[in-house]
Amino acid sequence: MPARSSRRSVTATALGALLCGALLHGPQATPAAAAAATGPTLTVPPAGSHGFPFLAAAEDLGSYGYTESEYFLSGTATSYAKSGLWTSDGRWNVRASGTAAYKSRLLVRRPTDPARFNGTVVVEWLNVSGQIDLSPDYWFERDELLRQGYAWVGVSAQAVGVNGGLGDIKGLKGWDPARYGSLVHPGDAFAYDIFSQAGQALRTPNGPDPLGGLPVRTLLADGESQSAGFMTTYVNAVQPVSKVYDGFMVHSNSAVAAPISGALGDTLLMPNPSRIRTDLPVPTFVVLTETDVPGAAAARQPDTASVVHWELAGTAHGDQWAYDLGQPTVEKSAGPAAPSADCAAGSAPFNDGPGHWAMNAALRHLAGWARGGARPPSGQPLSTVLRDPATGLATGGVRLPDVTVPTRTLTGLRDTTDSGVFCGLYGARDPWNGDADAWDRHDDGDPSDPSFPPTAEPVLSRLYPTHADYVGKVRTAAQRSVDAGYLLPEDATAIVAAAQDSGIGG
């Protein structure tokens, strides 16, 4: 089986730099004098010059029975420092190291009809790797969130999102000073407690209720990419102190967690690898895409009663689904300053694999698990080095119908020659069309055949002699994934319907 060449890899070092990149530019404040220990205060922001929140949904949430609103969250946050020796087992103790005043924001999407609310709030630590607030897991999980009646809350936990960094948009404050000029972020050392206080405010609001009176049964914390690095540290070091959240989704983290100090240089002082502690009474679900595995595999650990891992074959850290769903929202707020993947002209298109299907299932599992239900099924380890020589697909891992009944090569890795820094996170796809694409050169830029000697792409008519044969195989594979717990029944129905509507076979 061919090994992946170096240019196709998003290495642990490169991914770690992206995960921690915003730390470079988040100003670190001197802790303020300690204030009285009170809960955070919630207020309604002014309309501002744009008349809508940053990252306001471009899609019509009302058509799904949802409403969107924004609230300011303010108070006094605590920073933490290590207490004792931190090792790879994640059983990390902390001590309070300072306090500072802060004022950040919550972006809230919830069912308009209280009867539709399922009792679970997903609280996403907004991602700032692009130097602005982004909500990648809302986009990955959006179908499950809206059809099942979850509430979703995005938290501007990190300084870059509020104060700005390297990007053209200088944070929320620079984007709309009339709306956000009063915000204060003292630095990422305080991000962990700001995130705790966001959860506290949703349970016991001091001021207008962001959830409009909806009764909270389960509070889930969620972070993807850089935010997953912070989420790992939150689970290991802060949750034992705060006890705010009922469960955690850690999506696309790397082997080394974010530093508790919020200082980039302190990443070197973090345990390598940083595993998830296994002694908490609340569950943690770690989901890795194919892009993430090379940089996260060192932190693999056996599943336990409180920690489960999935590694998803044929998926990417960012993909076509998340891009298509999220880009209109990003452009609504950021316009031409929206972050760009900046992939080289003529290179393979983004991965359009099953990442969102798996995240839907993972979210439903986590919500039930956090309420005392069954632990999700374990997943097999994924190899991005040992690939099927005929299809170019990775071996092992959680395998949904896109990879068990394949029609194209799906990979989380890609050649990033002449491309921007974020391009590698989107993986690649390669339709099987007789090597007719510009990138089908049997070299590093060819997803289906990146190494010598040349191998022709599979012929779909030989794999699936008739359309009925193809649809039947997809239906069988989808049902097996449902039975195994990796795919939701309604998503299996959608996958089979897409197969029926395709022209594949014969």
HELIX and SHEET records of a PDB file:
HELIX    1   1 SER A    6  ARG A    8  5                                   3    
HELIX    2   2 ALA A   12  CYS A   20  1                                   9    
HELIX    3   3 GLY A   21  LEU A   24  5                                   4    
HELIX    4   4 LEU A   61  TYR A   64  5                                   4    
HELIX    5   5 PRO A  114  ARG A  116  5                                   3    
HELIX    6   6 PRO A  136  GLN A  148  1                                  13    
HELIX    7   7 ALA A  159  ASN A  163  1                                   5    
HELIX    8   8 GLY A  171  TRP A  175  1                                   5    
HELIX    9   9 PRO A  177  TYR A  180  1                                   4    
HELIX   10  10 ASP A  188  PHE A  190  5                                   3    
HELIX   11  11 ALA A  191  ARG A  203  1                                  13    
HELIX   12  12 GLN A  226  THR A  233  1                                   8    
HELIX   13  13 TYR A  234  VAL A  238  3                                   5    
HELIX   14  14 GLN A  239  SER A  242  1                                   4    
HELIX   15  15 LEU A  264  LEU A  269  5                                   6    
HELIX   16  16 VAL A  293  ALA A  296  1                                   4    
HELIX   17  17 ALA A  297  ALA A  299  5                                   3    
HELIX   18  18 GLN A  320  ALA A  334  1                                  15    
HELIX   19  19 GLY A  335  ALA A  337  5                                   3    
HELIX   20  20 GLY A  355  ALA A  370  1                                  16    
HELIX   21  21 PRO A  401  THR A  404  1                                   4    
HELIX   22  22 CYS A  423  TYR A  426  5                                   4    
HELIX   23  23 LEU A  460  LEU A  463  1                                   4    
HELIX   24  24 HIS A  467  ALA A  484  1                                  18    
HELIX   25  25 PRO A  489  ASP A  501  1                                  13    
SHEET    1   A 9 THR A  41  THR A  43  0                                        
SHEET    2   A 9 TYR A  66  SER A  83 -1                                        
SHEET    3   A 9 ASN A  93  PRO A 111 -1                                        
SHEET    4   A 9 ALA A 151  VAL A 155 -1                                        
SHEET    5   A 9 THR A 120  TRP A 125  1                                        
SHEET    6   A 9 THR A 218  GLU A 224  1                                        
SHEET    7   A 9 GLY A 247  HIS A 251  1                                        
SHEET    8   A 9 THR A 284  THR A 289  1                                        
SHEET    9   A 9 VAL A 307  LEU A 312  1                                        
SHEET    1   B 2 LEU A 382  ARG A 387  0                                        
SHEET    2   B 2 ALA A 394  GLY A 396 -1                                        
SHEET    1   C 2 ARG A 408  THR A 411  0                                        
SHEET    2   C 2 ALA A 428  PRO A 431 -1                                        
END                                                                             
